[in-house]
Amino acid sequence: MCWRHHLDPHLAALSPEYGPFNRCGPDKHHDPTPLPVQPAPAEVLAQLTDDAGS
Protein backbone atom coordinates (compact mmCIF):
# COMPACT_ATOMS: atom_id res chain seq x y z
CA MET A 1 0.00 0.00 0.00
CA CYS A 2 1.26 3.42 -0.90
CA TRP A 3 1.78 5.98 1.89
CA ARG A 4 -0.35 8.39 -0.11
CA HIS A 5 -3.36 6.09 0.20
CA HIS A 6 -2.89 5.88 3.97
CA LEU A 7 -1.69 9.38 4.81
CA ASP A 8 -3.90 11.58 2.61
CA PRO A 9 -7.23 10.62 4.26
CA HIS A 10 -5.72 10.99 7.73
CA LEU A 11 -4.24 14.41 7.02
CA ALA A 12 -7.52 15.50 5.46
CA ALA A 13 -9.29 14.63 8.74
CA LEU A 14 -6.62 16.05 11.06
CA SER A 15 -5.78 19.34 9.39
CA PRO A 16 -8.98 21.03 8.13
CA GLU A 17 -10.04 24.41 9.48
CA TYR A 18 -11.75 22.83 12.52
CA GLY A 19 -9.59 19.69 12.83
CA PRO A 20 -7.42 18.86 15.84
CA PHE A 21 -4.23 20.14 14.15
CA ASN A 22 -5.75 23.36 12.82
CA ARG A 23 -3.64 25.51 15.15
CA CYS A 24 -0.32 23.91 14.19
CA GLY A 25 1.85 24.52 11.17
CA PRO A 26 5.43 25.24 10.15
CA ASP A 27 4.96 28.95 10.83
CA LYS A 28 2.53 28.91 13.74
CA HIS A 29 1.62 27.14 16.94
CA HIS A 30 -0.99 28.05 19.52
CA ASP A 31 -1.49 26.15 22.74
CA PRO A 32 -5.06 24.88 23.03
CA THR A 33 -7.45 26.46 25.48
CA PRO A 34 -7.82 24.13 28.47
CA LEU A 35 -11.20 22.54 29.03
CA PRO A 36 -13.07 23.66 32.15
CA VAL A 37 -12.78 21.34 35.13
CA GLN A 38 -15.18 20.99 38.04
CA PRO A 39 -14.42 19.01 41.18
CA ALA A 40 -16.33 15.77 41.65
CA PRO A 41 -19.26 16.04 44.07
CA ALA A 42 -18.57 14.83 47.62
CA GLU A 43 -21.22 12.09 47.33
CA VAL A 44 -19.40 10.60 44.34
CA LEU A 45 -16.03 10.73 46.09
CA ALA A 46 -17.57 9.11 49.19
CA GLN A 47 -18.39 6.02 47.11
CA LEU A 48 -14.75 5.45 46.21
CA THR A 49 -12.67 3.11 48.34
CA ASP A 50 -9.14 3.81 49.50
CA ASP A 51 -7.95 0.29 48.73
CA ALA A 52 -7.35 -0.60 45.09
CA GLY A 53 -9.99 -3.16 44.16
CA SER A 54 -10.19 -5.14 47.39
N, C-alpha and C positions, 0 to 999 in steps of 0.2 A: 504494500500500500504506500502510496506517495504521501509525503508529509503535507503536501498541499491539500489533499483530501481530508486529512485529519485536522490540520491546524486552521484552515480557513473558516470552517463553521464555528470553531471554538472562539477564534478572535472576533468573529462577527457578533457572537453573543456577549463577549466580555468587554468589548471596546466601543459600543455605540454611545450615543449622547447620554443615555441614562443607565449604562452598564456599570458593573462594579469597578472597572478600570478607567472610567471616564475622566477622572481627575489626574491621571498619570500620563506622562509622555516624556520624550527626550528633553523637552524644554520647559516642563512644568511638573510640579508635584504639590498637592495640597493634602494635608492630613484630614482624614474624615472627621465629621462632627460626631462626638460620642453620643451613643443612645442614652436616653434618660434611664436612671436606675432608681427604684424604690425599694426600701427595705421590706423583707418578708414580714407579714403580720405575726405577732407574738403567738397566736393560736396555731399557726403553721409550724413555727419553730418549736413549740412545745411538744409536737408530735414526733419530732426527731429524737433518736436515741443517741447517747454519747458513745456507745460501743458499736463498732463496725460490723453490723450484720448478725450479732449474736442474739 
